[in-house]
């Protein structure tokens, strides 16, 4: 078996990547293989299993594979770093999905590159497995995301906040183009490559229904990326997902969730909830994510201005008009999601207040975000007062009045199809990672299996739906870079 890889975007944008060579680790071992994804990519799972350790462990890539490291910039916690790039990742090339669309295959944790700065280019196995678990859970939840094809243990140890085995993740993405990629070209004042990037990104990821010929291509890209990103973050919010490091270099042009570092799922409802030890100011808290994605899109707009029009007095108002439309798009995306979570059909003027009041009451009660919406459906199904003891009767009365005329059993079923029963609860993820570090991967495999079917009750697996005893308040995550 060989990997049917082509360079694709990296070949079309040679100034944005540099050749690199993944480190050959001493004793690589395949620990997880995503067989359904392999099949989707036209790869034979059995043959891939036989070869994955040596390919993804860096020791024996096929001769035709020419790994590259992407260059990009990024605003990290609000501060611009003009040159970041793949410091521990190697793009192997592009594969084709069964529907004919191309995807990137990248190794993460594959060793040093020219962009590593003071880093060692390695990844800790627990970080690799966290991304595998959560990205696959997000896929099952219907969230646009990069996906994990395989996880390899390298045979070396890595020193981070603790000493762990090293690991490499083989990751698939629609592309690894980021807002930070556009920023990098703007900083370099490479407007020719920037124009080419805009065209290639529109070809690769589409216009999100916009007329490509009706406006400047750069503004079409800004609005298309913006629409995808605000819908993505709205879905994060619906699920209680906290990305943890929403820097512009982690904001993809494809609209996929990119880079699962200090991410986690909120349990006790708290708009100020953060999990990342490095986010001391709470910049990327759950409730601030909608504001931050608009901030990131404003940075994208700034980077595109020079190719919109050489006169800032012309370019700025045109970009501002796009950003204003994205604010409205964001408000619609969030409210439509909350309508689905609450089983509401149609649109009324009171829906916004109904949703906002519920969030406020769940926050005051420190109620479990995920469990609360499943309980709402169960209470509706059985004709009980909604979340008795957690929310007041006035909200319950208003919600039932809004549902008037709808069949309660059918409405509850629709709610259950949108509100998951199983999410990657932090105590379960940590328990699986601790076992894996000790060499036992069975808990990780079981957790992935449960999370692959998140909306349907799985008899005998009730423990996977229960919140942490402390509501997850003591849980912290690390970037592991």
C-alpha positions as CSV (number, residue, x, y, z in Angstrom):
1,X,0.0,0.0,0.0
2,X,1.1,3.5,-0.8
3,X,-0.3,6.9,0.3
4,X,-2.0,8.5,-2.7
5,X,-0.8,12.0,-1.8
6,X,-0.4,15.2,-3.8
7,X,0.9,18.5,-2.6
8,X,-2.1,20.5,-3.8
9,X,-2.3,23.8,-2.0
10,X,1.2,23.7,-0.8
11,X,2.4,23.3,-4.4
12,X,0.2,26.2,-5.6
13,X,1.4,28.5,-2.8
14,X,5.2,27.7,-2.6
15,X,6.0,30.9,-0.7
16,X,3.8,29.8,2.2
17,X,5.6,26.6,3.2
18,X,9.0,25.1,3.5
19,X,10.3,21.5,3.2
20,X,10.6,19.6,6.4
21,X,11.4,16.1,7.5
22,X,9.5,14.4,10.2
23,X,11.6,12.9,13.0
24,X,12.2,9.2,12.9
25,X,11.1,8.1,16.4
26,X,12.9,5.2,18.1
27,X,10.0,2.8,18.6
28,X,6.8,4.0,17.0
29,X,3.6,2.1,17.7
30,X,0.1,2.6,16.3
31,X,-2.3,2.9,19.2
32,X,-5.5,4.1,17.5
33,X,-6.7,4.0,13.9
34,X,-9.9,5.6,12.6
35,X,-11.1,2.9,10.3
36,X,-14.4,4.7,9.2
37,X,-12.4,7.8,8.2
38,X,-9.8,5.6,6.4
39,X,-12.6,4.1,4.4
40,X,-14.0,7.5,3.5
41,X,-10.5,8.4,2.2
42,X,-10.3,5.3,0.1
43,X,-7.5,3.8,2.3
44,X,-7.4,0.1,3.1
45,X,-7.6,0.0,6.9
46,X,-5.7,-3.3,7.3
47,X,-2.9,-2.1,5.1
48,X,-2.9,1.2,6.8
49,X,-2.7,-0.5,10.2
50,X,0.4,-2.4,9.0
51,X,2.2,0.8,7.8
52,X,0.9,3.6,10.0
53,X,3.5,3.3,12.7
54,X,6.5,3.6,10.3
55,X,4.8,6.3,8.1
56,X,3.4,8.5,10.8
57,X,6.3,7.7,13.2
58,X,8.5,9.4,10.7
59,X,10.8,6.6,9.8
60,X,9.8,5.5,6.3
61,X,7.5,7.8,4.4
62,X,6.9,6.8,0.8
63,X,9.5,8.4,-1.5
64,X,6.9,10.5,-3.4
65,X,5.8,12.2,-0.1
66,X,7.3,15.7,0.3
67,X,6.4,17.0,3.8
68,X,6.0,20.8,4.2
69,X,5.6,23.1,7.1
70,X,3.2,26.0,6.7
71,X,4.1,29.6,7.5
72,X,1.6,31.8,9.2
73,X,1.3,34.7,11.6
74,X,-1.2,35.1,14.4
75,X,-2.7,37.3,17.1
76,X,-2.1,35.3,20.3
77,X,-4.2,36.5,23.2
78,X,-4.6,39.8,21.3
79,X,-1.0,40.3,20.5
80,X,0.4,39.9,17.0
81,X,3.3,37.5,16.4
82,X,4.3,38.1,12.8
83,X,5.9,34.7,12.2
84,X,4.6,31.5,13.8
85,X,4.2,28.6,11.4
86,X,4.1,24.8,12.0
87,X,6.6,24.3,14.8
88,X,5.7,20.7,15.4
89,X,3.6,19.7,12.3
90,X,4.3,18.4,8.8
91,X,1.9,18.5,5.9
92,X,2.2,15.2,4.1
93,X,0.0,16.2,1.2
94,X,-3.6,15.9,0.1
95,X,-5.9,12.9,-0.1
96,X,-9.3,12.7,-1.8
97,X,-12.6,11.9,0.1
98,X,-15.0,9.5,-1.5
99,X,-17.0,12.5,-2.8
100,X,-14.0,13.8,-4.7
101,X,-13.1,16.7,-2.4
102,X,-9.5,17.1,-1.3
103,X,-8.3,17.1,2.3
104,X,-5.0,17.7,4.0
105,X,-3.1,15.0,5.8
106,X,-0.9,16.4,8.5
107,X,1.3,15.0,11.2
108,X,1.2,16.8,14.6
109,X,4.1,16.2,17.0
110,X,6.4,15.1,14.2
111,X,9.5,17.0,15.4
112,X,11.2,20.3,14.9
113,X,10.8,22.5,11.8
114,X,12.3,25.9,10.9
115,X,9.3,27.4,12.8
116,X,9.9,25.7,16.1
117,X,11.7,28.6,17.7
118,X,12.5,27.3,21.2
119,X,10.1,24.3,21.0
120,X,11.1,20.7,20.7
121,X,8.6,19.8,18.0
122,X,7.2,16.9,20.0
123,X,3.7,16.2,21.3
124,X,2.7,14.5,24.5
125,X,0.6,11.3,24.0
126,X,-2.1,12.6,26.3
127,X,-2.4,15.8,24.1
128,X,-2.6,13.6,21.0
129,X,-5.3,11.4,22.4
130,X,-7.3,14.4,23.8
131,X,-7.5,15.8,20.2
132,X,-8.4,12.4,18.9
133,X,-11.2,11.9,21.4
134,X,-12.7,15.4,21.2
135,X,-12.4,16.0,17.5
136,X,-14.1,12.7,16.8
137,X,-16.8,13.6,19.4
138,X,-17.3,16.9,17.7
139,X,-17.7,15.2,14.3
140,X,-20.4,12.9,15.8
141,X,-22.1,16.0,17.2
142,X,-22.3,17.5,13.7
143,X,-19.7,20.2,14.3
144,X,-17.3,21.1,11.4
145,X,-13.9,19.9,12.6
146,X,-10.6,18.5,11.7
147,X,-10.5,14.8,12.3
148,X,-8.0,12.2,13.6
149,X,-6.9,9.4,11.3
150,X,-4.4,7.8,13.6
151,X,-2.5,8.2,16.9
152,X,1.1,6.8,17.3
153,X,3.1,6.4,20.4
154,X,6.7,7.4,19.6
155,X,8.7,5.4,22.0
156,X,10.2,8.5,23.6
157,X,9.1,10.5,26.7
158,X,8.2,14.2,26.6
159,X,8.5,16.6,29.5
160,X,5.7,19.1,29.8
161,X,3.8,19.8,33.1
162,X,4.5,16.1,33.7
163,X,6.5,13.4,32.0
164,X,4.5,11.4,29.5
165,X,5.1,9.2,26.5
166,X,5.5,11.1,23.2
167,X,2.9,10.8,20.5
168,X,2.1,11.8,16.9
169,X,-1.4,12.6,15.6
170,X,-2.3,12.0,11.9
171,X,-4.9,14.7,11.3
172,X,-7.2,15.3,8.4
173,X,-8.5,18.8,7.5
174,X,-10.3,20.4,4.6
175,X,-7.2,22.6,4.6
176,X,-4.9,24.2,7.2
177,X,-5.3,27.7,5.8
178,X,-6.0,30.1,8.7
179,X,-6.7,33.7,9.3
180,X,-3.1,33.8,10.4
181,X,-2.1,32.7,6.9
182,X,-3.7,35.8,5.4
183,X,-2.1,38.0,8.1
184,X,1.3,36.6,7.3
185,X,1.1,37.6,3.6
186,X,-0.3,41.0,4.6
187,X,2.7,41.6,6.9
188,X,5.0,40.5,4.1
189,X,3.2,42.9,1.7
190,X,3.0,40.0,-0.7
191,X,-0.2,41.1,-2.4
192,X,0.2,38.9,-5.4
193,X,0.4,35.7,-3.3
194,X,-2.5,37.1,-1.2
195,X,-4.7,37.4,-4.2
196,X,-3.8,33.9,-5.3
197,X,-4.6,32.6,-1.8
198,X,-8.0,34.3,-1.9
199,X,-8.8,32.6,-5.2
200,X,-7.6,29.2,-4.0
201,X,-9.4,29.4,-0.7
202,X,-12.7,30.2,-2.5
203,X,-12.1,27.3,-4.9
204,X,-11.3,25.0,-2.0
205,X,-14.0,26.0,0.5
206,X,-16.7,27.7,-1.5
207,X,-18.5,31.0,-1.1
208,X,-21.1,29.9,1.4
209,X,-23.8,30.8,-1.2
210,X,-22.4,34.2,-2.1
211,X,-22.1,35.3,-5.7
212,X,-18.4,35.2,-6.3
213,X,-18.7,37.6,-9.2
214,X,-20.8,40.2,-7.5
215,X,-18.1,41.7,-5.3
216,X,-14.4,41.8,-4.8
217,X,-13.1,38.2,-4.2
218,X,-11.4,39.3,-1.0
219,X,-14.7,40.6,0.4
220,X,-16.5,37.4,-0.7
221,X,-13.8,35.4,1.2
222,X,-14.2,37.6,4.2
223,X,-17.9,37.1,4.3
224,X,-17.8,33.4,3.5
225,X,-15.2,32.7,6.2
226,X,-17.2,34.9,8.6
227,X,-20.4,33.1,8.0
228,X,-18.8,29.7,8.6
229,X,-17.0,30.9,11.7
230,X,-19.9,32.5,13.4
231,X,-22.1,29.4,12.8
232,X,-19.3,27.3,14.1
233,X,-18.9,29.3,17.3
234,X,-22.7,29.4,17.8
235,X,-22.6,25.6,17.7
236,X,-19.8,25.5,20.2
237,X,-21.9,27.7,22.5
238,X,-24.9,25.4,22.1
239,X,-22.8,22.5,23.3
240,X,-21.0,24.3,26.1
241,X,-17.6,23.8,24.3
242,X,-14.7,26.0,25.2
243,X,-12.0,26.1,22.6
244,X,-9.5,27.7,25.0
245,X,-7.1,29.3,22.5
246,X,-9.0,31.2,19.9
247,X,-6.0,32.9,18.4
248,X,-6.2,34.0,14.8
249,X,-3.7,31.2,13.8
250,X,-6.3,28.7,15.2
251,X,-9.2,30.3,13.1
252,X,-9.5,28.3,9.9
253,X,-10.7,29.6,6.6
254,X,-12.7,26.4,6.1
255,X,-14.8,27.0,9.2
256,X,-13.6,23.8,10.9
257,X,-12.7,23.6,14.5
258,X,-8.9,23.7,14.4
259,X,-6.3,22.8,17.1
260,X,-7.7,21.1,20.3
261,X,-5.2,22.4,22.9
262,X,-6.7,23.5,26.2
263,X,-10.2,22.7,25.2
264,X,-13.0,21.3,27.3
265,X,-16.7,21.1,27.7
266,X,-18.4,23.2,30.4
267,X,-20.5,21.4,32.9
268,X,-21.9,23.8,35.5
269,X,-23.2,26.8,33.5
270,X,-20.9,29.7,33.7
271,X,-20.3,32.3,30.9
272,X,-16.9,33.1,32.5
273,X,-15.8,29.5,32.5
274,X,-12.2,28.9,31.3
275,X,-10.2,25.7,31.5
276,X,-6.8,26.8,30.1
277,X,-4.2,27.6,32.7
278,X,-2.6,30.1,30.3
279,X,-5.9,32.1,29.9
280,X,-5.4,34.0,33.1
281,X,-7.6,36.9,32.0
282,X,-10.5,34.8,30.7
283,X,-10.2,36.1,27.2
284,X,-11.4,32.9,25.7
285,X,-14.1,32.0,28.3
286,X,-17.3,30.2,27.0
287,X,-19.4,33.4,27.0
288,X,-16.8,35.5,25.3
289,X,-16.3,33.2,22.2
290,X,-18.9,35.0,20.0
291,X,-17.2,38.4,20.6
292,X,-13.7,36.9,20.0
293,X,-14.6,35.3,16.7
294,X,-15.8,38.7,15.5
295,X,-12.5,40.2,16.7
296,X,-10.6,37.6,14.7
297,X,-12.7,38.3,11.6
298,X,-11.9,42.0,12.0
299,X,-8.2,41.0,11.8
300,X,-8.9,39.1,8.7
301,X,-10.6,42.1,7.2
302,X,-7.6,44.3,8.0
303,X,-5.2,41.9,6.4
304,X,-7.4,41.8,3.2
305,X,-7.7,45.6,2.9
306,X,-4.7,46.2,0.6
307,X,-6.1,44.0,-2.1
308,X,-9.7,45.3,-1.7
309,X,-8.6,48.7,-2.7
310,X,-5.3,50.6,-2.5
311,X,-7.2,53.6,-1.0
312,X,-8.1,52.8,2.7
313,X,-10.9,55.3,2.5
314,X,-12.6,53.0,-0.1
315,X,-11.5,49.6,1.4
316,X,-12.4,50.2,5.0
317,X,-16.1,51.1,4.6
318,X,-16.5,48.1,2.3
319,X,-15.0,45.7,4.8
320,X,-16.9,47.3,7.7
321,X,-20.2,46.6,5.8
322,X,-19.3,42.9,5.6
323,X,-18.5,42.8,9.4
324,X,-21.8,44.5,10.2
325,X,-23.6,41.8,8.2
326,X,-21.7,39.1,10.1
327,X,-22.8,40.5,13.5
328,X,-26.4,40.1,12.4
329,X,-25.6,36.6,11.0
330,X,-24.1,35.7,14.4
331,X,-27.2,36.7,16.3
332,X,-29.4,34.7,14.0
333,X,-27.1,31.6,14.2
334,X,-27.2,31.6,18.0
335,X,-30.9,32.2,18.3
336,X,-31.8,29.6,15.7
337,X,-29.6,27.1,17.6
338,X,-31.4,27.9,20.9
339,X,-34.8,27.5,19.2
340,X,-33.7,24.0,18.2
341,X,-32.4,23.2,21.7
342,X,-35.8,24.4,23.2
343,X,-38.0,22.7,20.6
344,X,-39.4,25.9,19.3
345,X,-40.9,26.0,15.8
346,X,-41.2,29.2,13.8
347,X,-40.1,32.6,15.0
348,X,-41.6,35.0,17.5
349,X,-40.3,38.2,19.0
350,X,-40.1,36.7,22.5
351,X,-37.7,33.9,21.6
352,X,-34.6,36.0,22.4
353,X,-35.8,36.8,25.9
354,X,-36.8,33.2,26.5
355,X,-33.4,31.9,25.6
356,X,-31.5,34.7,27.5
357,X,-33.6,34.2,30.6
358,X,-32.9,30.4,30.6
359,X,-29.2,30.9,30.3
360,X,-29.3,33.4,33.2
361,X,-31.3,31.0,35.4
362,X,-29.0,28.1,34.6
363,X,-26.1,30.3,35.4
364,X,-27.5,31.3,38.8
365,X,-28.3,27.7,39.6
366,X,-24.8,26.4,38.3
367,X,-26.9,23.8,36.5
368,X,-25.2,21.3,34.2
369,X,-25.5,22.7,30.7
370,X,-25.8,19.5,28.8
371,X,-28.1,17.6,31.3
372,X,-30.4,20.6,31.6
373,X,-31.6,20.4,28.0
374,X,-32.0,16.7,28.1
375,X,-34.1,17.1,31.2
376,X,-36.2,19.8,29.6
377,X,-37.2,17.3,26.9
378,X,-37.9,14.6,29.5
379,X,-40.0,16.9,31.6
380,X,-42.0,17.9,28.5
381,X,-42.5,14.3,27.4
382,X,-43.9,13.4,30.8
383,X,-45.9,16.6,31.4
384,X,-43.8,17.7,34.4
385,X,-42.8,21.3,35.3
386,X,-39.6,22.1,33.5
387,X,-36.4,21.8,35.6
388,X,-38.3,22.1,38.8
389,X,-36.1,23.6,41.5
390,X,-33.7,25.0,39.0
391,X,-35.7,27.6,37.0
392,X,-38.7,29.6,38.1
393,X,-42.3,28.8,37.2
394,X,-42.7,32.0,35.1
395,X,-40.1,30.7,32.6
396,X,-41.8,27.3,32.5
397,X,-45.2,29.0,31.8
398,X,-43.8,31.1,29.0
399,X,-42.0,28.1,27.4
400,X,-45.1,25.9,27.5
401,X,-47.1,28.8,26.0
402,X,-44.6,29.1,23.2
403,X,-44.9,25.4,22.5
404,X,-48.7,25.5,22.4
405,X,-50.1,23.5,19.5
406,X,-47.0,21.3,19.2
407,X,-47.1,17.6,20.1
408,X,-45.0,17.3,23.3
409,X,-43.7,13.8,22.5
410,X,-42.6,14.8,19.0
411,X,-41.1,18.0,20.2
412,X,-39.1,16.2,22.9
413,X,-37.8,13.8,20.3
414,X,-36.6,16.7,18.1
415,X,-34.9,18.2,21.2
416,X,-33.2,15.0,22.0
417,X,-31.9,14.8,18.4
418,X,-30.2,18.2,18.8
419,X,-29.2,18.1,22.5
420,X,-26.6,15.4,23.2
421,X,-26.8,12.9,26.0
422,X,-23.0,12.1,25.9
423,X,-20.3,14.7,25.6
424,X,-16.5,14.3,26.4
425,X,-17.0,15.0,30.0
426,X,-13.7,16.2,31.4
427,X,-13.4,13.6,34.2
428,X,-14.0,10.8,31.7
429,X,-11.4,12.2,29.3
430,X,-8.8,12.6,32.0
431,X,-9.4,9.1,33.3
432,X,-9.0,7.7,29.8
433,X,-5.8,9.7,29.3
434,X,-4.3,8.6,32.6
435,X,-4.9,5.0,31.7
436,X,-3.4,5.4,28.3
437,X,-0.2,7.0,29.7
438,X,0.0,3.9,31.8
439,X,-0.3,1.7,28.6
440,X,-4.0,0.8,28.9
441,X,-5.9,2.1,25.8
442,X,-9.2,0.3,26.5
443,X,-10.9,3.2,28.3
444,X,-10.0,5.6,25.4
445,X,-11.4,3.2,22.9
446,X,-14.6,2.7,24.9
447,X,-15.0,6.5,25.4
448,X,-14.6,7.1,21.6
449,X,-17.2,4.4,20.9
450,X,-19.7,6.0,23.3
451,X,-19.1,9.5,21.9
452,X,-19.6,8.3,18.3
453,X,-23.4,8.0,19.1
454,X,-24.1,11.0,21.3
455,X,-27.8,11.6,21.0
456,X,-29.2,8.1,21.7
457,X,-29.3,6.5,25.1
458,X,-26.9,3.5,25.3
459,X,-28.0,1.0,28.0
460,X,-25.3,0.1,30.5
461,X,-23.4,3.3,29.8
462,X,-25.3,5.7,32.1
463,X,-22.1,6.7,33.8
464,X,-20.9,8.4,30.6
465,X,-23.8,10.8,30.8
466,X,-23.3,11.8,34.5
467,X,-21.6,15.1,35.4
468,X,-18.4,15.2,37.4
469,X,-19.1,15.2,41.2
470,X,-17.9,18.8,41.5
471,X,-19.4,20.0,38.3
472,X,-16.0,20.1,36.6
473,X,-14.9,23.1,38.6
474,X,-11.5,21.7,39.4
475,X,-10.6,20.8,35.8
476,X,-7.7,22.6,34.1
477,X,-6.1,22.0,30.7
478,X,-2.7,22.6,29.2
479,X,-1.4,23.5,25.7
480,X,1.3,20.9,26.0
481,X,3.5,22.8,23.6
